[in-house]
């Protein structure tokens, strides 16, 4: 029995007469292709579609504008940094080297006696004046030794005075008188030793400055030589540089340069005060020190930056 053609297949994929005459085959419409005029469904209904080209064009424009803004901002920042560096650098050929602020006076206070710490009068970050008592020890024994030595010295002096009268009356010989005078000198020396030991019971500030580190605590037992406090003078700061040794021909005390400190982002005028006494043979560099001109109370020891030194 001959097979019957499927009528639904003819309705779904009809061949046009022009295509049938040419022996060709008609393409099926792509379901993903969008147009503003819509597409027809097999039932004859028209489905509206959206053209995505304007959306893609808008997104591309936004991305391009954003990228342009970023590039312009980066170029402006680079030009601003270059302008700042140009303003800091002196006129002419200026060399840039690293610089650091160091205190002129700094030290670590240590204990000279074996005793318990009775009081610490300063803390980290607190200022003090020269002569202020920073640390006091419990020195009852040392003070008692002073009292005893003073009494022995008084006794020796009175004994020597009596022997002087007896020697004038020929009651004692010259030997007894000389011994009594020697006892006076011995007692006075013991008193000096006792006073020196008692004076170490307190540690006074050798200069005005600030406490930067506390290495011991109150009521702690300290031994001779033990570090207790680290202090420095924060008012007299110096600029420390490591300069090439070939600059020694023209880099002398009084030479002016510009200094930029990174922590405060400010520029200062400075000048060389002294040059180191030895050249490093390996790196061919030498230490150079300078000072900041004018009042710069905002600067602290340890800050660093760049020094711009114009070569003659």
ZADO-1210 file (C-alpha; in nm, 4 decimals, padded with zeros to 6 digits):
<atoms>
<atom x="00.0000" y="00.0000" z="00.0000" code="UNK" pos="1"/>
<atom x="00.1604" y="00.3322" z="-00.0974" code="UNK" pos="2"/>
<atom x="00.2548" y="00.5638" z="00.1963" code="UNK" pos="3"/>
<atom x="00.0480" y="00.8788" z="00.2440" code="UNK" pos="4"/>
<atom x="00.2290" y="01.2117" z="00.2851" code="UNK" pos="5"/>
<atom x="00.2037" y="01.3792" z="00.6253" code="UNK" pos="6"/>
<atom x="-00.0116" y="01.6932" z="00.5908" code="UNK" pos="7"/>
<atom x="00.1351" y="01.8517" z="00.9118" code="UNK" pos="8"/>
<atom x="00.4832" y="01.8236" z="00.7675" code="UNK" pos="9"/>
<atom x="00.3668" y="02.0141" z="00.4597" code="UNK" pos="10"/>
<atom x="00.2111" y="02.2841" z="00.6779" code="UNK" pos="11"/>
<atom x="00.5184" y="02.3120" z="00.9016" code="UNK" pos="12"/>
<atom x="00.7878" y="02.3279" z="00.6368" code="UNK" pos="13"/>
<atom x="00.6214" y="02.4328" z="00.3081" code="UNK" pos="14"/>
<atom x="00.8301" y="02.4628" z="-00.0024" code="UNK" pos="15"/>
<atom x="00.7728" y="02.7654" z="-00.2162" code="UNK" pos="16"/>
<atom x="00.7045" y="02.7210" z="-00.5839" code="UNK" pos="17"/>
<atom x="01.0126" y="02.9197" z="-00.6796" code="UNK" pos="18"/>
<atom x="01.2314" y="02.6993" z="-00.4651" code="UNK" pos="19"/>
<atom x="01.0660" y="02.3832" z="-00.6017" code="UNK" pos="20"/>
<atom x="01.1269" y="02.4987" z="-00.9622" code="UNK" pos="21"/>
<atom x="01.4912" y="02.5781" z="-00.8898" code="UNK" pos="22"/>
<atom x="01.5386" y="02.2413" z="-00.7177" code="UNK" pos="23"/>
<atom x="01.6499" y="02.4142" z="-00.3988" code="UNK" pos="24"/>
<atom x="01.5439" y="02.3842" z="-00.0368" code="UNK" pos="25"/>
<atom x="01.4017" y="02.6698" z="00.1748" code="UNK" pos="26"/>
<atom x="01.5807" y="02.7546" z="00.5022" code="UNK" pos="27"/>
<atom x="01.3987" y="02.7380" z="00.8287" code="UNK" pos="28"/>
<atom x="01.3807" y="03.0668" z="01.0172" code="UNK" pos="29"/>
<atom x="01.6259" y="03.0865" z="01.3125" code="UNK" pos="30"/>
<atom x="01.4438" y="03.1162" z="01.6463" code="UNK" pos="31"/>
<atom x="01.7281" y="03.3263" z="01.7980" code="UNK" pos="32"/>
<atom x="01.7246" y="03.5952" z="01.5312" code="UNK" pos="33"/>
<atom x="01.5558" y="03.9102" z="01.6551" code="UNK" pos="34"/>
<atom x="01.4025" y="04.1891" z="01.4518" code="UNK" pos="35"/>
<atom x="01.1877" y="04.4856" z="01.5313" code="UNK" pos="36"/>
<atom x="00.9113" y="04.3684" z="01.2935" code="UNK" pos="37"/>
<atom x="00.8443" y="04.0393" z="01.4797" code="UNK" pos="38"/>
<atom x="00.8373" y="03.6766" z="01.3687" code="UNK" pos="39"/>
<atom x="00.5503" y="03.4494" z="01.2703" code="UNK" pos="40"/>
<atom x="00.4578" y="03.1355" z="01.4566" code="UNK" pos="41"/>
<atom x="00.3239" y="02.8287" z="01.2890" code="UNK" pos="42"/>
<atom x="-00.0312" y="02.9301" z="01.3842" code="UNK" pos="43"/>
<atom x="-00.0005" y="03.2627" z="01.2091" code="UNK" pos="44"/>
<atom x="00.0446" y="03.4724" z="01.5274" code="UNK" pos="45"/>
<atom x="00.3088" y="03.7421" z="01.5184" code="UNK" pos="46"/>
<atom x="00.5485" y="03.7628" z="01.8195" code="UNK" pos="47"/>
<atom x="00.7157" y="04.1035" z="01.8722" code="UNK" pos="48"/>
<atom x="01.0903" y="04.0957" z="01.9252" code="UNK" pos="49"/>
<atom x="01.3450" y="04.3467" z="02.0711" code="UNK" pos="50"/>
<atom x="01.6462" y="04.4706" z="01.8901" code="UNK" pos="51"/>
<atom x="01.9448" y="04.4414" z="02.1352" code="UNK" pos="52"/>
<atom x="02.1827" y="04.6603" z="01.9337" code="UNK" pos="53"/>
<atom x="02.0918" y="04.9891" z="02.1151" code="UNK" pos="54"/>
<atom x="02.1538" y="04.8227" z="02.4588" code="UNK" pos="55"/>
<atom x="02.4902" y="04.6893" z="02.3489" code="UNK" pos="56"/>
<atom x="02.5817" y="05.0271" z="02.2084" code="UNK" pos="57"/>
<atom x="02.4848" y="05.2003" z="02.5393" code="UNK" pos="58"/>
<atom x="02.6901" y="04.9610" z="02.7492" code="UNK" pos="59"/>
<atom x="02.9918" y="05.0047" z="02.5240" code="UNK" pos="60"/>
<atom x="02.9631" y="05.3832" z="02.5513" code="UNK" pos="61"/>
<atom x="02.9451" y="05.3682" z="02.9325" code="UNK" pos="62"/>
<atom x="03.2454" y="05.1357" z="02.9578" code="UNK" pos="63"/>
<atom x="03.4452" y="05.3585" z="02.7231" code="UNK" pos="64"/>
<atom x="03.3592" y="05.6702" z="02.9235" code="UNK" pos="65"/>
<atom x="03.4594" y="05.4991" z="03.2507" code="UNK" pos="66"/>
<atom x="03.7919" y="05.3803" z="03.1058" code="UNK" pos="67"/>
<atom x="03.8620" y="05.7297" z="02.9729" code="UNK" pos="68"/>
<atom x="03.7938" y="05.8835" z="03.3160" code="UNK" pos="69"/>
<atom x="04.0319" y="05.6374" z="03.4854" code="UNK" pos="70"/>
<atom x="04.3094" y="05.7093" z="03.2359" code="UNK" pos="71"/>
<atom x="04.2629" y="06.0871" z="03.2776" code="UNK" pos="72"/>
<atom x="04.2687" y="06.0578" z="03.6599" code="UNK" pos="73"/>
<atom x="04.5908" y="05.8537" z="03.6480" code="UNK" pos="74"/>
<atom x="04.7569" y="06.1017" z="03.4154" code="UNK" pos="75"/>
<atom x="04.6517" y="06.3945" z="03.6374" code="UNK" pos="76"/>
<atom x="04.7904" y="06.2175" z="03.9492" code="UNK" pos="77"/>
<atom x="05.1181" y="06.1459" z="03.7727" code="UNK" pos="78"/>
<atom x="05.1487" y="06.5028" z="03.6547" code="UNK" pos="79"/>
<atom x="05.0725" y="06.6319" z="04.0069" code="UNK" pos="80"/>
<atom x="05.3451" y="06.4116" z="04.1571" code="UNK" pos="81"/>
<atom x="05.5884" y="06.5229" z="03.8925" code="UNK" pos="82"/>
<atom x="05.4989" y="06.8860" z="03.9615" code="UNK" pos="83"/>
<atom x="05.5516" y="06.8357" z="04.3370" code="UNK" pos="84"/>
<atom x="05.8893" y="06.6736" z="04.2794" code="UNK" pos="85"/>
<atom x="05.9850" y="06.9548" z="04.0455" code="UNK" pos="86"/>
<atom x="05.8890" y="07.2164" z="04.3054" code="UNK" pos="87"/>
<atom x="06.0894" y="07.0395" z="04.5793" code="UNK" pos="88"/>
<atom x="06.3992" y="06.9931" z="04.3684" code="UNK" pos="89"/>
<atom x="06.6328" y="07.2940" z="04.3589" code="UNK" pos="90"/>
<atom x="06.7060" y="07.4646" z="04.0347" code="UNK" pos="91"/>
<atom x="06.9832" y="07.3069" z="03.8333" code="UNK" pos="92"/>
<atom x="07.1011" y="06.9503" z="03.8493" code="UNK" pos="93"/>
<atom x="06.9776" y="06.8225" z="04.1874" code="UNK" pos="94"/>
<atom x="07.0556" y="06.4771" z="04.3192" code="UNK" pos="95"/>
<atom x="06.8019" y="06.2925" z="04.5334" code="UNK" pos="96"/>
<atom x="06.9202" y="06.0802" z="04.8270" code="UNK" pos="97"/>
<atom x="06.7460" y="05.9314" z="05.1295" code="UNK" pos="98"/>
<atom x="06.7520" y="06.1230" z="05.4587" code="UNK" pos="99"/>
<atom x="06.6605" y="06.0381" z="05.8173" code="UNK" pos="100"/>
<atom x="06.6026" y="06.2486" z="06.1275" code="UNK" pos="101"/>
<atom x="06.8153" y="06.1421" z="06.4246" code="UNK" pos="102"/>
<atom x="06.8386" y="06.2955" z="06.7748" code="UNK" pos="103"/>
<atom x="07.1590" y="06.4679" z="06.8705" code="UNK" pos="104"/>
<atom x="07.1312" y="06.3513" z="07.2326" code="UNK" pos="105"/>
<atom x="06.9958" y="06.0060" z="07.3175" code="UNK" pos="106"/>
<atom x="07.0888" y="05.7402" z="07.5712" code="UNK" pos="107"/>
<atom x="06.9736" y="05.4350" z="07.7643" code="UNK" pos="108"/>
<atom x="06.9660" y="05.4841" z="08.1405" code="UNK" pos="109"/>
<atom x="07.0940" y="05.1829" z="08.3333" code="UNK" pos="110"/>
<atom x="07.1059" y="05.0854" z="08.6979" code="UNK" pos="111"/>
<atom x="07.4307" y="05.1324" z="08.8904" code="UNK" pos="112"/>
<atom x="07.3194" y="04.9583" z="09.2086" code="UNK" pos="113"/>
<atom x="07.1537" y="04.6325" z="09.3039" code="UNK" pos="114"/>
<atom x="06.8252" y="04.7488" z="09.4527" code="UNK" pos="115"/>
<atom x="06.4493" y="04.7484" z="09.4079" code="UNK" pos="116"/>
<atom x="06.2967" y="05.0177" z="09.1881" code="UNK" pos="117"/>
<atom x="06.0916" y="05.2360" z="09.4193" code="UNK" pos="118"/>
<atom x="05.9510" y="05.4829" z="09.1643" code="UNK" pos="119"/>
<atom x="05.9588" y="05.5582" z="08.7914" code="UNK" pos="120"/>
<atom x="05.8611" y="05.9210" z="08.7415" code="UNK" pos="121"/>
<atom x="05.8163" y="05.9152" z="08.3638" code="UNK" pos="122"/>
<atom x="05.6346" y="05.7064" z="08.1063" code="UNK" pos="123"/>
<atom x="05.6644" y="05.6577" z="07.7332" code="UNK" pos="124"/>
<atom x="05.5763" y="05.9785" z="07.5510" code="UNK" pos="125"/>
<atom x="05.6163" y="06.2088" z="07.8517" code="UNK" pos="126"/>
<atom x="05.8561" y="06.5027" z="07.8477" code="UNK" pos="127"/>
<atom x="06.0988" y="06.5955" z="08.1243" code="UNK" pos="128"/>
<atom x="06.3563" y="06.8604" z="08.2003" code="UNK" pos="129"/>
<atom x="06.7242" y="06.8305" z="08.2702" code="UNK" pos="130"/>
<atom x="06.7869" y="06.7367" z="08.6337" code="UNK" pos="131"/>
<atom x="06.4453" y="06.5804" z="08.6978" code="UNK" pos="132"/>
<atom x="06.4562" y="06.2540" z="08.8947" code="UNK" pos="133"/>
<atom x="06.3362" y="05.9835" z="08.6571" code="UNK" pos="134"/>
<atom x="06.4038" y="05.6678" z="08.8634" code="UNK" pos="135"/>
<atom x="06.4379" y="05.6216" z="09.2412" code="UNK" pos="136"/>
<atom x="06.5601" y="05.3031" z="09.4125" code="UNK" pos="137"/>
<atom x="06.4954" y="05.1663" z="09.7598" code="UNK" pos="138"/>
<atom x="06.8349" y="05.2467" z="09.9191" code="UNK" pos="139"/>
<atom x="06.7833" y="05.2265" z="10.2942" code="UNK" pos="140"/>
<atom x="07.1152" y="05.0459" z="10.3445" code="UNK" pos="141"/>
<atom x="07.3115" y="05.2959" z="10.1386" code="UNK" pos="142"/>
<atom x="07.1698" y="05.5892" z="10.3327" code="UNK" pos="143"/>
<atom x="07.2537" y="05.4171" z="10.6596" code="UNK" pos="144"/>
<atom x="07.6109" y="05.3763" z="10.5414" code="UNK" pos="145"/>
<atom x="07.6296" y="05.7505" z="10.4855" code="UNK" pos="146"/>
<atom x="07.5130" y="05.8223" z="10.8404" code="UNK" pos="147"/>
<atom x="07.7642" y="05.5786" z="10.9819" code="UNK" pos="148"/>
<atom x="08.0537" y="05.7164" z="10.7770" code="UNK" pos="149"/>
<atom x="07.9680" y="06.0692" z="10.8827" code="UNK" pos="150"/>
<atom x="07.9720" y="05.9691" z="11.2509" code="UNK" pos="151"/>
<atom x="08.3078" y="05.7920" z="11.2150" code="UNK" pos="152"/>
<atom x="08.4541" y="06.0991" z="11.0486" code="UNK" pos="153"/>
<atom x="08.3323" y="06.3208" z="11.3322" code="UNK" pos="154"/>
<atom x="08.4877" y="06.0875" z="11.5889" code="UNK" pos="155"/>
<atom x="08.8214" y="06.0833" z="11.4081" code="UNK" pos="156"/>
<atom x="08.8291" y="06.4615" z="11.3836" code="UNK" pos="157"/>
<atom x="08.7670" y="06.5057" z="11.7570" code="UNK" pos="158"/>
<atom x="09.0275" y="06.2461" z="11.8439" code="UNK" pos="159"/>
<atom x="09.2822" y="06.4203" z="11.6253" code="UNK" pos="160"/>
<atom x="09.2017" y="06.7552" z="11.7898" code="UNK" pos="161"/>
<atom x="09.2590" y="06.6128" z="12.1413" code="UNK" pos="162"/>
<atom x="09.5842" y="06.4480" z="12.0361" code="UNK" pos="163"/>
<atom x="09.6977" y="06.7807" z="11.8968" code="UNK" pos="164"/>
<atom x="09.6591" y="06.9383" z="12.2447" code="UNK" pos="165"/>
<atom x="09.8307" y="06.6468" z="12.4124" code="UNK" pos="166"/>
<atom x="10.1177" y="06.6682" z="12.1704" code="UNK" pos="167"/>
<atom x="10.1554" y="07.0371" z="12.2567" code="UNK" pos="168"/>
<atom x="10.1809" y="06.9385" z="12.6254" code="UNK" pos="169"/>
<atom x="10.4342" y="06.6666" z="12.5391" code="UNK" pos="170"/>
<atom x="10.1912" y="06.4038" z="12.6690" code="UNK" pos="171"/>
<atom x="10.1979" y="06.1899" z="12.3539" code="UNK" pos="172"/>
<atom x="10.4535" y="06.1403" z="12.0863" code="UNK" pos="173"/>
<atom x="10.4517" y="06.2529" z="11.7273" code="UNK" pos="174"/>
<atom x="10.3613" y="05.9031" z="11.6071" code="UNK" pos="175"/>
<atom x="10.0299" y="05.8988" z="11.7940" code="UNK" pos="176"/>
<atom x="09.9468" y="06.2413" z="11.6528" code="UNK" pos="177"/>
<atom x="10.0213" y="06.1341" z="11.2947" code="UNK" pos="178"/>
<atom x="09.8068" y="05.8219" z="11.3347" code="UNK" pos="179"/>
<atom x="09.5114" y="06.0257" z="11.4580" code="UNK" pos="180"/>
<atom x="09.5426" y="06.2606" z="11.1609" code="UNK" pos="181"/>
<atom x="09.5535" y="05.9632" z="10.9234" code="UNK" pos="182"/>
<atom x="09.2370" y="05.8273" z="11.0809" code="UNK" pos="183"/>
<atom x="09.0653" y="06.1538" z="10.9975" code="UNK" pos="184"/>
<atom x="09.1612" y="06.1256" z="10.6297" code="UNK" pos="185"/>
<atom x="09.0459" y="05.7650" z="10.6224" code="UNK" pos="186"/>
<atom x="08.7096" y="05.8518" z="10.7758" code="UNK" pos="187"/>
<atom x="08.6575" y="06.1328" z="10.5274" code="UNK" pos="188"/>
<atom x="08.7334" y="05.8991" z="10.2359" code="UNK" pos="189"/>
<atom x="08.4810" y="05.6457" z="10.3668" code="UNK" pos="190"/>
<atom x="08.2233" y="05.9241" z="10.3845" code="UNK" pos="191"/>
<atom x="08.2866" y="06.0159" z="10.0204" code="UNK" pos="192"/>
<atom x="08.2422" y="05.6511" z="09.9179" code="UNK" pos="193"/>
<atom x="07.9165" y="05.6253" z="10.1107" code="UNK" pos="194"/>
<atom x="07.7852" y="05.9469" z="09.9562" code="UNK" pos="195"/>
<atom x="07.8740" y="05.8224" z="09.6084" code="UNK" pos="196"/>
<atom x="07.6882" y="05.4957" z="09.6650" code="UNK" pos="197"/>
<atom x="07.3835" y="05.6809" z="09.7949" code="UNK" pos="198"/>
<atom x="07.3845" y="05.9213" z="09.5003" code="UNK" pos="199"/>
<atom x="07.3292" y="05.6262" z="09.2661" code="UNK" pos="200"/>
<atom x="06.9960" y="05.5564" z="09.4326" code="UNK" pos="201"/>
<atom x="06.8343" y="05.8109" z="09.2016" code="UNK" pos="202"/>
<atom x="06.8788" y="05.8654" z="08.8270" code="UNK" pos="203"/>
<atom x="06.8350" y="06.2216" z="08.7061" code="UNK" pos="204"/>
<atom x="06.7746" y="06.3303" z="08.3476" code="UNK" pos="205"/>
<atom x="07.1046" y="06.4258" z="08.1800" code="UNK" pos="206"/>
<atom x="06.9196" y="06.6513" z="07.9327" code="UNK" pos="207"/>
<atom x="06.5693" y="06.7693" z="07.8533" code="UNK" pos="208"/>
<atom x="06.3765" y="06.5358" z="07.6284" code="UNK" pos="209"/>
<atom x="06.1181" y="06.2597" z="07.6039" code="UNK" pos="210"/>
<atom x="06.0927" y="05.8967" z="07.7098" code="UNK" pos="211"/>
<atom x="06.0741" y="05.6598" z="07.4118" code="UNK" pos="212"/>
<atom x="06.0935" y="05.3159" z="07.5770" code="UNK" pos="213"/>
<atom x="06.0559" y="05.1760" z="07.9285" code="UNK" pos="214"/>
<atom x="06.2583" y="04.8592" z="07.9803" code="UNK" pos="215"/>
<atom x="06.1807" y="04.7960" z="08.3500" code="UNK" pos="216"/>
<atom x="05.8785" y="04.8215" z="08.5768" code="UNK" pos="217"/>
<atom x="05.8197" y="04.9762" z="08.9145" code="UNK" pos="218"/>
<atom x="05.8977" y="04.7520" z="09.2171" code="UNK" pos="219"/>
<atom x="06.1219" y="04.5364" z="08.9972" code="UNK" pos="220"/>
<atom x="06.4628" y="04.4369" z="09.1346" code="UNK" pos="221"/>
<atom x="06.7363" y="04.5867" z="08.9220" code="UNK" pos="222"/>
<atom x="07.0938" y="04.4721" z="08.8895" code="UNK" pos="223"/>
<atom x="07.3980" y="04.6853" z="08.8003" code="UNK" pos="224"/>
<atom x="07.4135" y="04.7504" z="08.4280" code="UNK" pos="225"/>
<atom x="07.0496" y="04.6604" z="08.3592" code="UNK" pos="226"/>
<atom x="06.8822" y="04.8944" z="08.1012" code="UNK" pos="227"/>
<atom x="06.5859" y="05.0812" z="08.2485" code="UNK" pos="228"/>
<atom x="06.4800" y="05.3758" z="08.0292" code="UNK" pos="229"/>
<atom x="06.5556" y="05.4928" z="07.6762" code="UNK" pos="230"/>
<atom x="06.5359" y="05.8688" z="07.6349" code="UNK" pos="231"/>
<atom x="06.6236" y="06.1230" z="07.3671" code="UNK" pos="232"/>
<atom x="06.6259" y="06.4941" z="07.3044" code="UNK" pos="233"/>
<atom x="06.3414" y="06.5645" z="07.0626" code="UNK" pos="234"/>
<atom x="06.4187" y="06.9361" z="07.0274" code="UNK" pos="235"/>
<atom x="06.7605" y="06.9122" z="06.8631" code="UNK" pos="236"/>
<atom x="06.7260" y="06.6814" z="06.5638" code="UNK" pos="237"/>
<atom x="06.9794" y="06.6247" z="06.2900" code="UNK" pos="238"/>
<atom x="06.9436" y="06.5129" z="05.9291" code="UNK" pos="239"/>
<atom x="07.1561" y="06.2064" z="05.8555" code="UNK" pos="240"/>
<atom x="07.2514" y="06.1425" z="05.4932" code="UNK" pos="241"/>
<atom x="07.4557" y="05.8786" z="05.3130" code="UNK" pos="242"/>
<atom x="07.6255" y="06.0695" z="05.0334" code="UNK" pos="243"/>
<atom x="07.8666" y="05.9497" z="04.7625" code="UNK" pos="244"/>
<atom x="08.2272" y="06.0065" z="04.8580" code="UNK" pos="245"/>
<atom x="08.2970" y="06.1869" z="04.5289" code="UNK" pos="246"/>
<atom x="08.0863" y="06.4773" z="04.6644" code="UNK" pos="247"/>
<atom x="08.3538" y="06.5579" z="04.9225" code="UNK" pos="248"/>
<atom x="08.5130" y="06.7963" z="04.6754" code="UNK" pos="249"/>
<atom x="08.2254" y="07.0436" z="04.7118" code="UNK" pos="250"/>
<atom x="07.9949" y="06.9210" z="04.9942" code="UNK" pos="251"/>
<atom x="08.1103" y="07.1279" z="05.2928" code="UNK" pos="252"/>
<atom x="07.9506" y="07.2530" z="05.6185" code="UNK" pos="253"/>
<atom x="07.7054" y="07.5314" z="05.5415" code="UNK" pos="254"/>
<atom x="07.5976" y="07.3871" z="05.2039" code="UNK" pos="255"/>
<atom x="07.2217" y="07.4399" z="05.1618" code="UNK" pos="256"/>
<atom x="06.9763" y="07.1783" z="05.0374" code="UNK" pos="257"/>
<atom x="06.6051" y="07.1003" z="05.0455" code="UNK" pos="258"/>
<atom x="06.4470" y="06.8262" z="05.2529" code="UNK" pos="259"/>
<atom x="06.1080" y="06.6579" z="05.2042" code="UNK" pos="260"/>
<atom x="05.9751" y="06.4537" z="05.4990" code="UNK" pos="261"/>
<atom x="05.7294" y="06.1841" z="05.3946" code="UNK" pos="262"/>
<atom x="05.5456" y="06.1467" z="05.7283" code="UNK" pos="263"/>
<atom x="05.4258" y="06.5092" z="05.7267" code="UNK" pos="264"/>
<atom x="05.4472" y="06.5608" z="05.3482" code="UNK" pos="265"/>
<atom x="05.6229" y="06.8960" z="05.3840" code="UNK" pos="266"/>
<atom x="05.9410" y="07.0499" z="05.2476" code="UNK" pos="267"/>
<atom x="06.2017" y="07.2258" z="05.4623" code="UNK" pos="268"/>
<atom x="06.5176" y="07.4195" z="05.4049" code="UNK" pos="269"/>
<atom x="06.8298" y="07.2623" z="05.5560" code="UNK" pos="270"/>
<atom x="07.2069" y="07.2924" z="05.5543" code="UNK" pos="271"/>
<atom x="07.5080" y="07.0697" z="05.6119" code="UNK" pos="272"/>
<atom x="07.6683" y="07.0993" z="05.9565" code="UNK" pos="273"/>
<atom x="07.9386" y="06.8313" z="05.9577" code="UNK" pos="274"/>
<atom x="08.0828" y="06.5559" z="05.7411" code="UNK" pos="275"/>
<atom x="08.1815" y="06.2121" z="05.8644" code="UNK" pos="276"/>
<atom x="08.5436" y="06.1264" z="05.9232" code="UNK" pos="277"/>
<atom x="08.5655" y="05.7998" z="05.7284" code="UNK" pos="278"/>
<atom x="08.4666" y="05.6826" z="05.3801" code="UNK" pos="279"/>
<atom x="08.3207" y="05.3347" z="05.3387" code="UNK" pos="280"/>
<atom x="08.5599" y="05.1707" z="05.0894" code="UNK" pos="281"/>
<atom x="08.3034" y="04.9135" z="04.9753" code="UNK" pos="282"/>
<atom x="08.0086" y="05.1417" z="04.8924" code="UNK" pos="283"/>
<atom x="08.2222" y="05.4579" z="04.8482" code="UNK" pos="284"/>
<atom x="07.9845" y="05.6588" z="05.0648" code="UNK" pos="285"/>
<atom x="08.0214" y="05.8819" z="05.3671" code="UNK" pos="286"/>
<atom x="07.7870" y="05.9977" z="05.6432" code="UNK" pos="287"/>
<atom x="07.6805" y="06.3613" z="05.6303" code="UNK" pos="288"/>
<atom x="07.4815" y="06.5491" z="05.8935" code="UNK" pos="289"/>
<atom x="07.2704" y="06.8608" z="05.8691" code="UNK" pos="290"/>
<atom x="07.0049" y="07.0631" z="06.0485" code="UNK" pos="291"/>
<atom x="06.6612" y="07.1905" z="05.9506" code="UNK" pos="292"/>
<atom x="06.6356" y="07.5671" z="05.9250" code="UNK" pos="293"/>
<atom x="06.3709" y="07.7405" z="06.1320" code="UNK" pos="294"/>
<atom x="06.1169" y="07.5974" z="06.3749" code="UNK" pos="295"/>
<atom x="05.9903" y="07.2493" z="06.2883" code="UNK" pos="296"/>
<atom x="05.8218" y="07.1286" z="06.6069" code="UNK" pos="297"/>
<atom x="05.6127" y="06.8718" z="06.4172" code="UNK" pos="298"/>
<atom x="05.9194" y="06.6660" z="06.3262" code="UNK" pos="299"/>
<atom x="06.0151" y="06.3599" z="06.5287" code="UNK" pos="300"/>
<atom x="06.3186" y="06.1369" z="06.5487" code="UNK" pos="301"/>
<atom x="06.3012" y="05.8462" z="06.3066" code="UNK" pos="302"/>
<atom x="06.1132" y="06.0298" z="06.0314" code="UNK" pos="303"/>
<atom x="06.2610" y="05.9921" z="05.6856" code="UNK" pos="304"/>
<atom x="06.2341" y="06.1479" z="05.3446" code="UNK" pos="305"/>
<atom x="06.4353" y="06.2716" z="05.0484" code="UNK" pos="306"/>
<atom x="06.7104" y="06.5305" z="05.0332" code="UNK" pos="307"/>
<atom x="06.7534" y="06.7308" z="04.7131" code="UNK" pos="308"/>
<atom x="07.1116" y="06.8521" z="04.6864" code="UNK" pos="309"/>
<atom x="07.2006" y="07.0713" z="04.3902" code="UNK" pos="310"/>
<atom x="07.5453" y="06.9966" z="04.2541" code="UNK" pos="311"/>
<atom x="07.7585" y="07.2963" z="04.1637" code="UNK" pos="312"/>
</atoms>
